[in-house]
Amino acid sequence: MKKLVFFSFLSLSASLFGDGLPNLSDRVLADTRFVDMSASFLYWHAAESIDWASTMTIEPQVEKLAYQTSKFGWDPGVRIGLGYNMGYDDWDSQVSYTWFQTHSASQISGDITAAYLGSKAALYNSYESASIKWALAYNILDLDLGRSFLVSCSLSLRPSIGLKGGWIDQTIRTFWVNPLVGGLRFSFTAHEDLKNNFSGGGPKFGLSGKWSISSSNFSLLGQFSGAFMWGHWVLKDKFHGGLTQVSVQVGERNLAAIELQALIGLGFDTNFNNDLSHFSLKIGYEIQDWFDQYQGFDNFSGGHSNDLILQGLSCDLRVDF
C-alpha cells in the first residue's frame, strides 16, 4: 500500500512538468537571476518502535509479560541551504544539508529477559536490572531542480526533481546486571553493543504549493516529496559479560530505501532593497517516514524492518538577493 501511494505521487508530480502559466515573480522583481541562502531551526521527535527487553511479573494464577521500549524525546536540529535561479525559463536549483541528533535512555528492574541475540547465545536466562542508551545521528543532503507555476492569482505550484542521500547512524548500548545462569544468580554486569548504520542515495520527486491569503504577505504552504534510494546497512552486535564474549555476525544489507516527507505551514514574504532582494519566513509542521530503516535481528520476533518517523517543528528563514 505504501509503495502504491508513493508511485501515484510520483506520477502526479511528473505530470505537472509540462508547459504552464508564467513563473511567479514575487521574490526579486528587478532581475530573474539571483541566489538565495536559507537556514532552518528544527525541533523534532524521532519514533522507532523496538522492544529491547521484557519483564515477567508472577501473581497468584497470573503471569504478566511486559515488553519494554525506549522512547526518544524532542531535540533541536538545523538545515542550511543555498539556491540559484538559472534565469532560463525560470528554473531554480536548491541544495540543502540537514543535521539532527537525538538520544534515548531508560532503566528497568525485576525479572528481565534481554531481546538481543548476544545474551541468548551467552546462555544468560534473566537479569535483576537493565538499562539502555540509544543514539541516532541524521545527516542528509538534498538537491532539487524545480519551476514554479502560477495556477491562479492566489495559488502557485512548484514540481521538482532531484537527488537525496546521506547517512543515518544508530548506536544501541544495553547494560545487564546480575544474570541468572542454571538457576544460580551471579553478581556482575554485562553489556551489549549494537549498530544499525544506514547510508544511501537516489532520485527524489516533489511538489510544493503556496496559497496567498487575500492581498496580504501571508500564505498557506504545503510540501510533499518522495525519494527512492539505494540503501546500504551495516549491522553489528557484540556482547560482553563476565568471561563470556559473543559476536553475532549479522552482516551487511543492500536494499531499496523509500522516504516520504510532508510539511504544512504558514509563510510570510516581503521585498526590500528597492525590490532587489526578498525575505521569507516559513513555519510549519514536518513529518518524514523512512521505510524499513531499522534492520536489526532479535530473540523476540526475529528480523525487523521498522520505519523511522521524524516529525516536529520547522522554522525556515530565507533571503534572496
C-alpha positions as CSV (number, residue, x, y, z in Angstrom):
1,M,0.0,0.0,0.0
2,K,2.9,2.4,0.9
3,K,4.6,1.8,-2.5
4,L,1.3,2.3,-4.4
5,V,0.8,5.7,-2.7
6,F,4.4,6.6,-3.4
7,F,4.3,5.8,-7.1
8,S,0.9,7.5,-7.6
9,F,2.5,10.6,-6.0
10,L,5.4,10.4,-8.5
11,S,3.1,10.2,-11.4
12,L,1.2,13.3,-10.3
13,S,4.4,15.3,-9.8
14,A,5.8,14.2,-13.2
15,S,2.5,15.2,-15.0
16,L,3.0,18.8,-13.7
17,F,6.2,19.3,-15.6
18,G,4.6,20.3,-18.8
19,D,4.1,23.9,-20.1
20,G,2.3,26.1,-17.6
21,L,1.5,29.6,-16.8
22,P,4.4,32.0,-16.2
23,N,6.5,31.7,-13.2
24,L,5.6,33.6,-10.0
25,S,7.9,36.7,-9.6
26,D,7.0,37.7,-6.1
27,R,10.6,37.4,-4.8
28,V,13.0,39.6,-6.8
29,L,11.4,41.9,-9.3
30,A,14.3,43.6,-10.9
31,D,16.3,40.6,-12.0
32,T,15.4,37.0,-12.6
33,R,19.0,35.9,-11.9
34,F,19.6,35.6,-8.1
35,V,21.0,33.4,-5.4
36,D,19.3,32.6,-2.1
37,M,20.5,31.5,1.3
38,S,18.3,29.7,3.9
39,A,18.6,28.4,7.5
40,S,16.1,26.4,9.3
41,F,15.7,25.6,13.0
42,L,14.2,22.1,13.6
43,Y,12.6,20.8,16.8
44,W,11.9,17.1,16.0
45,H,10.9,13.9,17.7
46,A,12.0,10.5,16.5
47,A,10.0,7.3,16.8
48,E,11.1,3.7,16.0
49,S,9.1,1.0,17.9
50,I,11.7,-1.5,19.1
51,D,11.4,-3.9,22.1
52,W,14.8,-4.2,23.8
53,A,13.7,-6.3,26.9
54,S,10.8,-8.0,28.6
55,T,9.8,-8.2,32.3
56,M,7.9,-11.1,34.0
57,T,5.6,-10.5,36.9
58,I,4.1,-13.5,38.7
59,E,0.9,-13.1,40.7
60,P,-1.5,-15.8,42.0
61,Q,-2.6,-17.8,39.0
62,V,-1.4,-14.9,36.7
63,E,1.9,-14.3,34.8
64,K,2.3,-10.9,33.3
65,L,4.8,-10.4,30.5
66,A,5.6,-6.7,29.5
67,Y,7.7,-5.7,26.6
68,Q,10.0,-2.7,27.1
69,T,10.6,0.1,24.6
70,S,12.8,3.2,24.8
71,K,11.3,6.5,23.6
72,F,13.1,9.4,22.2
73,G,12.5,13.0,23.3
74,W,12.3,16.3,21.4
75,D,15.6,17.7,20.3
76,P,16.9,20.6,18.1
77,G,18.4,20.3,14.6
78,V,19.4,22.6,11.7
79,R,19.0,22.7,8.0
80,I,21.1,25.1,5.8
81,G,20.6,25.7,2.1
82,L,21.8,27.5,-0.9
83,G,19.9,28.1,-4.2
84,Y,20.3,29.7,-7.6
85,N,17.7,30.9,-10.2
86,M,19.0,29.9,-13.6
87,G,17.3,32.7,-15.4
88,Y,16.4,30.3,-18.3
89,D,12.7,29.6,-18.3
90,D,12.6,30.4,-14.6
91,W,14.0,27.2,-13.4
92,D,15.7,27.2,-9.9
93,S,18.0,24.8,-8.1
94,Q,18.3,24.2,-4.3
95,V,20.9,22.3,-2.3
96,S,20.4,21.7,1.5
97,Y,22.0,19.8,4.3
98,T,20.0,18.6,7.4
99,W,21.6,17.7,10.7
100,F,19.7,16.2,13.6
101,Q,20.7,14.1,16.6
102,T,18.7,12.6,19.4
103,H,19.1,10.2,22.4
104,S,17.0,7.9,24.4
105,A,17.7,6.3,27.8
106,S,15.6,4.1,30.2
107,Q,16.1,1.7,33.1
108,I,14.1,-1.2,34.4
109,S,14.3,-3.8,37.2
110,G,12.6,-7.1,38.0
111,D,12.8,-10.5,36.3
112,I,14.2,-9.3,32.9
113,T,14.9,-11.1,29.7
114,A,17.1,-9.5,27.0
115,A,15.8,-9.2,23.5
116,Y,19.1,-9.2,21.6
117,L,20.9,-12.3,20.4
118,G,24.2,-11.9,22.3
119,S,22.7,-12.5,25.7
120,K,20.8,-15.6,24.4
121,A,23.9,-17.0,22.9
122,A,25.7,-16.5,26.2
123,L,23.1,-18.7,28.0
124,Y,22.1,-16.0,30.5
125,N,18.5,-16.6,31.2
126,S,17.4,-13.4,33.0
127,Y,18.7,-10.3,34.9
128,E,17.8,-8.3,38.0
129,S,18.1,-4.9,36.3
130,A,18.9,-3.4,33.0
131,S,19.3,-0.1,31.1
132,I,19.6,1.2,27.6
133,K,21.3,4.1,25.8
134,W,20.2,4.8,22.3
135,A,21.8,7.4,20.0
136,L,20.6,8.4,16.5
137,A,22.5,10.7,14.1
138,Y,20.8,12.0,11.0
139,N,22.9,13.7,8.2
140,I,21.0,14.1,4.8
141,L,21.7,16.1,1.7
142,D,19.0,17.2,-0.8
143,L,19.4,18.6,-4.3
144,D,16.3,19.9,-6.1
145,L,15.6,21.3,-9.5
146,G,12.2,22.9,-9.9
147,R,9.9,25.5,-11.6
148,S,7.0,27.4,-10.1
149,F,3.7,27.8,-12.0
150,L,1.0,30.3,-11.3
151,V,-2.2,28.3,-11.3
152,S,-4.4,31.3,-10.3
153,C,-3.9,34.8,-8.9
154,S,-3.6,33.2,-5.4
155,L,-2.2,29.7,-6.0
156,S,1.1,28.5,-7.2
157,L,2.7,25.1,-7.5
158,R,6.3,24.0,-7.8
159,P,7.0,20.5,-9.0
160,S,10.7,19.4,-8.6
161,I,13.0,16.6,-9.3
162,G,16.4,15.9,-7.6
163,L,18.6,13.7,-5.5
164,K,18.5,12.7,-1.8
165,G,21.2,10.9,0.1
166,G,23.3,10.7,3.3
167,W,23.6,8.5,6.3
168,I,21.6,7.7,9.5
169,D,23.6,6.0,12.2
170,Q,22.0,4.3,15.2
171,T,24.0,3.1,18.2
172,I,22.4,1.0,21.0
173,R,24.2,0.0,24.2
174,T,22.4,-2.1,26.8
175,F,23.6,-2.9,30.4
176,W,22.5,-6.1,32.2
177,V,23.1,-6.6,36.0
178,N,23.4,-9.9,37.9
179,P,22.5,-12.6,35.3
180,L,20.8,-15.9,36.2
181,V,22.7,-19.0,34.8
182,G,21.5,-22.5,35.5
183,G,19.4,-21.4,38.5
184,L,22.3,-19.5,40.1
185,R,22.4,-15.7,40.3
186,F,25.8,-14.2,39.5
187,S,26.9,-10.8,40.6
188,F,28.4,-8.9,37.7
189,T,27.4,-6.5,34.9
190,A,27.2,-7.4,31.2
191,H,26.8,-5.0,28.2
192,E,25.8,-5.5,24.6
193,D,26.6,-3.0,21.8
194,L,24.5,-2.9,18.6
195,K,24.9,-0.7,15.5
196,N,22.3,-0.1,12.7
197,N,24.1,2.3,10.3
198,F,22.5,3.3,7.0
199,S,23.9,5.1,4.0
200,G,22.3,5.6,0.6
201,G,21.1,7.9,-2.1
202,G,18.9,8.2,-5.1
203,P,16.3,10.2,-7.1
204,K,13.6,12.3,-5.4
205,F,10.4,14.0,-6.7
206,G,8.4,16.7,-5.0
207,L,5.5,19.1,-5.2
208,S,5.1,22.2,-3.1
209,G,2.1,24.7,-3.1
210,K,1.6,28.2,-2.0
211,W,-1.8,29.8,-1.5
212,S,-1.7,33.6,-0.8
213,I,-4.1,34.8,1.8
214,S,-6.1,37.7,0.2
215,S,-3.8,40.6,-0.6
216,S,-1.5,40.2,2.4
217,N,2.1,39.0,2.6
218,F,1.0,35.8,4.3
219,S,0.3,32.4,2.7
220,L,-0.6,28.8,3.4
221,L,2.1,26.3,2.4
222,G,2.2,22.6,1.6
223,Q,5.1,20.5,0.6
224,F,5.3,16.8,-0.4
225,S,8.2,14.7,-1.6
226,G,9.3,11.1,-2.0
227,A,12.7,9.5,-2.6
228,F,13.6,6.1,-3.9
229,M,17.2,5.3,-2.9
230,W,19.7,2.5,-3.0
231,G,20.4,1.7,0.7
232,H,23.3,0.1,2.4
233,W,23.1,-1.1,6.0
234,V,26.0,-2.2,8.3
235,L,24.7,-4.2,11.3
236,K,26.8,-5.2,14.3
237,D,26.0,-7.0,17.6
238,K,28.7,-7.6,20.3
239,F,28.0,-8.9,23.9
240,H,30.5,-8.8,26.8
241,G,29.6,-10.4,30.1
242,G,32.0,-11.8,32.7
243,L,34.4,-14.1,30.9
244,T,31.9,-14.5,28.0
245,Q,32.2,-12.6,24.8
246,V,29.8,-13.1,21.9
247,S,29.9,-11.5,18.4
248,V,26.8,-12.0,16.4
249,Q,27.5,-12.0,12.6
250,V,24.5,-10.0,11.3
251,G,26.4,-8.7,8.3
252,E,25.5,-6.0,5.7
253,R,22.4,-5.5,3.6
254,N,21.8,-3.7,0.3
255,L,18.1,-2.9,-0.1
256,A,15.8,-0.3,-1.7
257,A,15.2,2.6,0.7
258,I,12.0,4.7,0.4
259,E,11.4,8.0,2.2
260,L,8.3,10.2,2.2
261,Q,8.2,13.8,3.5
262,A,5.3,16.3,4.1
263,L,5.1,19.8,5.5
264,I,2.2,22.1,6.1
265,G,2.5,25.6,7.5
266,L,2.3,29.4,7.2
267,G,4.6,31.7,5.2
268,F,5.4,35.4,5.1
269,D,7.1,37.2,2.2
270,T,8.3,40.7,1.6
271,N,10.7,42.5,-0.8
272,F,13.3,45.0,0.4
273,N,16.2,47.0,-1.0
274,N,14.0,48.6,-3.7
275,D,12.6,45.2,-4.6
276,L,16.0,43.9,-5.5
277,S,16.0,41.5,-2.6
278,H,13.4,39.3,-0.9
279,F,12.9,37.9,2.6
280,S,10.7,34.9,3.5
281,L,9.7,33.2,6.7
282,K,8.2,29.7,6.8
283,I,6.9,28.0,10.0
284,G,5.4,24.5,9.6
285,Y,5.0,21.0,10.9
286,E,7.1,18.5,9.1
287,I,7.0,14.7,9.1
288,Q,9.3,12.2,7.4
289,D,8.8,8.4,7.1
290,W,11.9,6.4,6.4
291,F,10.6,2.9,5.4
292,D,12.2,-0.2,6.9
293,Q,15.0,1.8,8.4
294,Y,15.8,-0.5,11.4
295,Q,17.1,-3.8,10.1
296,G,18.1,-5.5,13.4
297,F,17.5,-9.0,14.5
298,D,16.4,-10.1,18.0
299,N,15.4,-13.1,20.0
300,F,11.7,-11.9,20.4
301,S,10.4,-11.6,16.8
302,G,13.4,-12.4,14.5
303,G,14.2,-9.9,11.8
304,H,13.0,-6.4,11.8
305,S,12.1,-3.8,9.1
306,N,10.8,-1.0,11.3
307,D,10.1,2.5,10.0
308,L,11.8,5.6,11.4
309,I,9.4,8.5,11.8
310,L,10.8,12.0,12.3
311,Q,8.3,14.8,13.0
312,G,8.1,18.3,14.5
313,L,8.5,22.0,14.0
314,S,10.4,23.5,11.1
315,C,11.1,27.3,11.1
316,D,12.9,28.5,7.9
317,L,14.4,31.9,7.2
318,R,15.4,32.7,3.6
319,V,17.0,35.7,1.8
320,D,17.1,36.1,-2.0
321,F,19.5,38.7,-3.4
